[in-house]
């Protein structure tokens, strides 16, 4: 599977490749048919040399460990439409009388540090219904213990204050045996970042790299975590 690069087609910045399928005739199998998985030879640009990415052996061994529990990560971010963005959102240091519902964004989060909201939503329920935008209650976000940037080459995580956020942030929840402080430290570590970049093609693309829920759930569970992890419904107090 040879990747053409992300500049193979005009005005397209998405890595792409071609798959040519040949139909078999009768009982004759297709040419070169086998059950081996596809292996992608990657390149960033059409004119560059394509190579197969070979992770270091230490990361290959790390990937064989049990992975994080599914319940540890989830999607909770508010997803907007162009109409909502143009008519209901205001970017400012502080809210005003109309736009008063705070929304954290990926740009507000750095490793181990969550900033103040700089985006505020006008609570026009009818307009949101017409735009088919689901708005959660602010109290729902107090279940989130930490957040991770969604648009990034590798995990960038911070403990969460309880404020609502956009879908440019992913949510992390409380799970017994995995303190939020431990998970945030692991996600920001060089080891886990290297594991993510080595195993996920999205992290290696030059345009719009992404961290996804499935990527986070695939990361290795630390050896000290106890078996039989249980999700807890603890709540965090909002920012004072």
N, C-alpha and C positions, 0 to 999 in steps of 0.2 A: 504494500500500500504506500505509494509515493505521494507525499504531500507537495502540492504545487507552491505553497507559500501564501501569504495573505495579500499579495499584490498581483496575483495572476490575472485578475479581471479588473477592468476600470471601475473606479468608485466602490470597490468592495474591499473591506478590511477584515475579512473573516478567513482564517486558514481553511483550505479546502483540498479535497483529493477526488479522484475519479475511480469508480468501481464499474468494470465492464463485466456483465453477466452473459454467459453463453448457455443457451438451452441445450439439454441433452436430447439425443435422438434414440427413442426406444430404450433398450437396456444398456446402451453405451453411455458410460459416465462422461461428464464434461472433461475437457482437456485439463490436465494438472489438478484434478479434483483430489482433495484430501480433507481431513477433519481438523487440521492444525488451525489455531486462531490466527487472525490477521495480525501482522506486525507492521507498525507504521514507521516509515523513515521520514523524520521531521526536518523541516527547514522553515525559517522565518520569512525569507524572501524567495521569489521565483528564480532569481539568478544565483542563489546560494547553493551550497552543497548539502544534499540531504544525508542525514545520518540517523541511525537508530540510537535512541537514548538508552544508555546502560547505567542504571543507578549503582552506586557503590554497594559492595556486598553487605556492609553493615546495615544499610537501609533496606536491602532485600530481606535480611533476617528480621529486622524490626517489623516489617510489614506482615510477617507470619504470626505475630502475636495476636491475641484476641483484641477486637476493636472496641471503641467507646460504645456504650449503650445508646440505642436509638433515642431514648427519652431525654438524653442530655441536651439535644439541639432541636430547634424548631423554627418555623416561620411565623412571625407575628407583626412584621412591619407594615405600616400603612402604605398602600399602593395607590398612586394618583393617576389621573388621566390628564391630557393636555388642557382640557377645560378647567379642571380643578386647579391645576398649576397656575393657569393664567388669571383666574378670577378669585380664588379663595386663599391663596398662599401669600405670605409676606415674609421677606428675609430682612431681619433687623436685629440689633443687639437685645432689644426687649420687646415684649408684646404691646399692642395698643388695645383700645376699647373693643375693636371688632375682631381682629386676628389675635386670639388669646390662647389657643390650644397649641402647646409646644410640641415640636417634632425634632428629635435628634436625627442626625444624618451620619453616614459613614465618615464624612470629612471631619466630624466632631470627635472622632475616636482615634486615639493613638495607643500604642502599646502601653498598657497599664494605666491609661488616663482617659477619662471621659469628660468632655467639655460641657459647657452650657448650651442649651438649645439656641439656635439662631434662625430658626424657621418656625413660623406660627400660622395656624390654620383658622379661618373663620368658620364657626360652627353653624353652617347652613345645612341642616339635616335634609331638607327637600332637594337642594342642589346635589348633595352627595348621593342621595338615592337615585336621582335622574342620571348621574354619572356612573352609577353602579360601583361606588367606592364604599367599602365597608370600613367603618370607623369604630374601633374598640373603645370601651370605657377606659379612662385613665387608670382605674384600679387594676385592670387586667395586666398592665405592664409591671406591676409590683411583684408578680410571680417570677419575673426574669431576674436572674442573679448576675449574669454577665452578657456582654454583646460582642459580636465579631463583625468586622467590616466585610461586606459582601464583594465589593469591587476592589480586589487587591491580588497581588501575586502569591501571597502566603497569609496565614491567619494573623490578624491584628486584633487582640482582645483586651477588654477592660471590664472591671466590675461595674455593674449597672446601678444607677441611682433610683430607678423606678419611673422615669419619665417615658412617655410614648416616643416611638421612633418610626422612621420610614423604612421601606423594604431594602434600603441600602445597608441595613444592619440585620444580622441574624441573631436569634435569641438562644441563650443558654440557661438551663433550669437546674434546680436543686435535685441532686441524686445522692442518696446515702453512700458513703464510702468515697465520694469524689467531691471534696470541698471546692467551691467556686474559685477560691484563691489558688488551689493547686492546678485546676484546669486552665485558668488564665495564664499561670506561669508556664505550663507546658506548651500551650498554643503559641506563646510569644518566644519560646526557646528556639535556638538555632537548630536543634535536633528535629523538632517537630516541623519547623518550617522547611527544612531540607527534605523531610519525608513527604511532605505535601507536594513540593515542587517536583520531586522525583516520580511521584506516582500519578499526578494529575496533569493531563495535557493542557487543560484550561489555564493552569498556572504558568505555563511556559509560552503561551502565545503573546506576541508583542502588543496586540491591540485588545483592550477590554479584558484583561485577565480577571477571573472570578473565583471566589471561594463559595462552594455550595454545601448545602446540608449533607448531602451524600458524601462529599469529601471529608467533612469533619467527622462524620460517623465512622469513616474508614480508618481514621488515625488510631494508633495502638493504645490500648488500655494500659496504664502504668501498673507495674507488677505489684505494687503495694496495695492496690485497690482490692477490697474484699469481694468474694463471689456473692451472688444473690443481691445485687444492687437494687435498691428500692427508691422510687421517686417520692419526694416529699413535697407537700403543698405549702411550704413556708412562704411568707410574704416579707418583702422589704419595705421599709419606710421610705416615702418619697423624699427628694432632696429638701433639706430644711432651708 
